[in-house]
């Protein structure tokens, strides 16, 4: 730095000296001749880049004026103040005014060297120097201080910044900031003095600044930041006041640098004061339409309860909302606190008066770098010129957040020069709305899943949703194209079109594959502010193919052949101890005695029920969905509920006739900060509209996997089983799980309790306990296979084939962990089965992930 200043001083000292001499001499000459003559012309010398008339425009003199020494001196100061010139002198030559200038260099490039912790773009945002800007020593010194402050905020207090410049032709320079970053300055210890009610570790958990520890390598909160320390003081005040300590204050917060200059010791001295309870709580109002007793019911504070500062703010919000419902959009609520240290009680009186009427002058949308303004404005429940209404403003914020396009949404009012006018600023922070997803899972029975898909929920910032999904997994291949226009024809009407093709392979669990091709149309519109109705129609072609399974049938009995073939011991006919046999298979059929039949062959005596679904059908399906939303927050609700009811009617043309009904209801309740309990109830029923038709297997309900944790995909519900019996003892040898049948009825309840975050917030890890309980069952008529007494094809022992479809209760509990990783959100589910049937398929672990763009 000293070299830079010395070089700058030497480069300008000659010019400065000339300026002083010139001005001194000029001023003396002007003093001697200040009463004689006028300025004939003004001559500018030394300018190379700046035009002469530009220089003359800064002067307070012009041809025809008298030679005034005061105005000459002011003109000299004005030229220096422009920062365009390194040196300026003004002389009188006869009747001419001579202005000699030396121009400041122009910055060609701004170069940073040695910066690793902070990116070049971040540094350029903070400094004033920029290419084609004016180079001055004062401005460079100011930029050095800005860079130092930026590094100190990131915890590097040993940073050194040395500015250098490289002269170029045409009076240009390259400005170089040579940076020596130094080590990160951490926080070795945080100590508290004066705290008696809470331990040091408890108070450390309430502040943002953390002690430096090796496991906080992802965090920057363990770096010393004076600005963050001020925020921590406020956090401590809020914590104590929310626990009854109204008089609490932080008397001092001192940071001391360790001798090795690597860390800081932070010491906070606190004065806790005494703990208070709420005393008498009253509401007073002189407004005609408001009843003080009715408002009192909206106050969440109970007399004798521990004093909490947040409850004061919550009460103001509740009273504002209650007054808004009564027709008072403008109310002024003033809490008056009467603190009594002797009794340890604080009496609170909420005075409710009508506030001044304020109208919205302008609504500004800021931060939407991708989303168009109109996409946000159409979600607002207020317009420019409307009366200001806090309730509608909060509702507008929730509607914008519900779009899912923004990470943060803030709405603030900015006063104007007119007392009855306000400006509403809607600030948003864009977040990725495209998603490239990947899912994988493992089950207790060889179940492996791999799924890839892509979607964009905010196409070109217009709010349109498009899904172009090509997915493949061990069980299904999907091509799915969807497009949704949320404001069709510029009306409050959403419309969409779907084109899909799906191939599902359930050969390992239900012995069938299905191919589905089709297209659909969707529309949706609001019935009220919180009630939505959606209508849909789709036309699809379904082809079901049952997995081939040949059986060797004995023509004499019509049953599977029990014949065996010797595979070992033929060379020792007198010794049977080494003889081995195997069951005769389809390739071993004896002409005239045996025949090979497929499981779905009409000639097969034990033809399976699933074979009734092996055909191609055209389905014409008309449906609707009714959705009622009463949550307090569309993203992270802490109270309220939502409900939905949907029905699909198949039979408006086509080959399939059924009515499918599903309903869900979810309830949310915040327990305390960071802990939310939620309960979700759901159920569904599908039944045929024609007697004796039944429900094809692809139109039934299947539960498990992501829909019922702890159970594999289609792992619970009706299933065909084979019970193998020992013919001698009559005891059960084994039970084999055969194909899942799906069910016509299901019910399920899910309870979740989010857990307090034990990891630092910046890790992005959250967790929740869950319990899933419910069932799937009820096959009727032709959908349920009859009980068949047969032979086990593997052992040749007698067996009974039957369908288990009782809707017996199943339950699982466990832990779900959510990690917002650098690769995208990841979810882990760990499950423990509480109740199941012996033929169910379970899993104990599943994970899924997706990457957003």
C-alpha positions, 0 to 999 in steps of 0.5 A: 500500500505504501509503495502504491501511495508513494508512486501515486504521490510522485506521479502527481506531485510535480503537477500539484506543485505546478498547480499551486505555483500557477494558481498562486501566480495567477491569483496574484496576477488576478489580484493585481488586475482584478479591476482591469479588463474583461475576459476575451476568450477561454483557452483550454490546454492539455486535454486529450480525451475530454473536449474543451467545451466540456472543461469550459462548462465547469467554469464559473466564468465565460468570455465577457466576464470580468477577471474575478479572483473569487470565481477563478478560485471556485472554478479551480475547485469545481474542476478538481471535484469532477475527479476527471483531472489529476492537476488543474491550473488557471492563468491569465495571459493578456485578456485570455484565460488559460486553463491547463489540465492533466487528465486522470487515467482511464481504467482499462481493466480491474484485476484481482490476484490471490483471491480464492475464498471470494469469487471475482464477481463478488468483489466487483459488485462491491468496488466502485472501480470499473473498466472505462472508469476514472482512476483516482487514488482516493477512489482506489483507497476506498475500494481497498477498504470495501474489499477488506470489509468484505473479507472480514465479514467472511471471517478473514481478519488477517487479509491484506490488499495492496493496489497496484497499477500498470500504465498503458498507452493513451493515458490508460492503466490496468488496476490490480488488487493484490490480495493476501487472504490469510487464514479464516478467523474463527470463534474459539469460545463463546462465554456468558457472564451474568446468566443464572437461569440458563447455561452457557450451552443453552444460550449458545444454541439460541444465537447464530454465531457458533464456536469453531468445530471440525464438523462445521466445515460446511458452515460459515457461522463459526467465523467472527462477524461483528454484524452477526454479533449484533444480530445475536444480541437481538436473538438473546433478547427475544429468547429471554423475553419469550421466557418471561424475562421482560427486563433482560438486556445485553450490557456488553459484547466483547470480541478479543483476538487470540495471540496467534490472531487465528480466533476470537474469544467472544464474551457477552455480559447479560442482565437477566432481571426477574421473570414475569407472568401475564397479569390482567389482559384487556381489550379496549375500543371505542369503535361502534362495530367492534365489541370488546368482549368479542375481541377478548375471545381472539386474544391467545394470552391467558392471565397467569401464563408466563410472559412471552413477547411473541404473544404480544405480536400474535395478539396484534395479528389476531385482533387485526384479523378480527377487526378486518372481518368486522369491516375495519380494514384500517385499525391501530392497535397499541399494546400498553404494558404495565410492569409491576416488579413487586408482584412479578406481573405485567398487565397488558391493555390492547387499545383498538382504534380506527387507523387512517384510511390508506390507499395503494398508490403503486405495486412494485414487483422486484426480484423476478428475474425469470417470472413475468410480472403478470404471473405474480400480479394475477395472484394478488388480491389487491390492486393499485387504487384499492384500500389497503387491507392487511388480510388481503395482503397476507392472503396475496403473499400465500397465493404467490408462495403457493405457486412454488416458483419462489424461495422467498416472498416478502411484501412490505409497505413503503410510505409516500409523501402523501399520508393516505397513500402507500406503495406495496413492494412485492419482493421475490427470490426465484428458485429452480422450477425445473426438476430432473429426478432420480429415485431408487429403492430396495426392498426385502424381496429383490425389489429394485427401482430406478426412475428418471424424469424431467419437468418445468413448472414455470415455462419461460416465466409464464407460469405454464407447466410442462412435463416431458417424462421418459422413465424406466424402471424394473417395473414400468416404462413411461412416456408422459407429456403434459402441458398446463396453462394456468390462465387459459384465455386470460381467465381464472381458468386452468387448462391442460392436455396430457398424452401418455404411454405406459408399460407396467410389468408386474410379472413378479408380483401379479403375473401380468404386464399392461400397456396403456396409451391415451390422451386427456383434457383438464380444466380447473377453476375456483368456486370460492377463494379456498374451494377449487373444482377440476374437471377431466376427461381421458380416452385410453387404450389398455392391453393386459397380457398375463405372464405365460406359465406352462404346466404339465397336465396329466390327461388321466386326472386333469391335474398337474403331473406328479411324475418324476424323472431320475437324474442320478444313481442309474449306474447303481441299480441295487443301491437307491441311496444315491438316487436323485429325481426331479419333477417332470416339466413341460419339456418332458411331456409324453404324447398321449399321456400328458399335455402342456397348458398355459395358466390362462388356457381355457382348457386348464382346469385351474385357470387363474382369475387374473386371466379374465383381465387378459384382453384389450379395452378402450376406456372413456373416463370422465372425472372431477376433483373438489379441493378445499384448502384451509391451511394457514400456509401453502408450503409449511402449514402449522395449522388448518386442514385441506380436503379433496374428493375425486370421482372417475366415471368410466362408461361414457362410451368405451368397453369399461364401466366403473365408478372410482371414488377417492377422498383425502383429508389432512390436518396440521397443528404446530406443537412448538417451534420447529415441531408440527404434527400432521394427520392424513386420512384417505380412502377409496372405493371402486365398483363395477356398473354392470353386474358380473363384469368385475373390475380389471386388475389395472383399475384396482387400488394397489398400496405400498412403496411410497404410498404405504411405508414399510411395505413393498410396491403392491406389498399389502392387500389381496393376494393369491397364496398357495398352502402346501400340505404334508399328506402324511401329517396334514401339517402346513409345510409352507405358504407361497406368496403368489400374485397380488390382486389389488383391491376394490377398497382401501383406507389409510391413516398417516400420522407424522411428527416433525422433529427439532433440527439437531443439525445446523440449519445450513446442513439442510437436514430434517427428520420426522417420525411417522406411523402408517396404518390402514388396509386394502381389500374387498374383492367381490364376485368374479374378481375373487378366485375360488379355492382350488385343491391342487398339487404344488408344482415345485414339490408335488405335495398336495396344496390349496390355492386361495385368495386372501382379501380381508381388509385386516389392519396393517401398520408400520412406524419409522423415521423419515430423513430429508436432506437438501443435499448439493445434489438435490433433495434426498429422502430416506425412509426407515420402517419397522412393521407393527402389524402385517399378514403373513403373505404381505411383502415388506421393506425396511429401507427406501430412498429417493432423490431429485435434482432441480434446475 
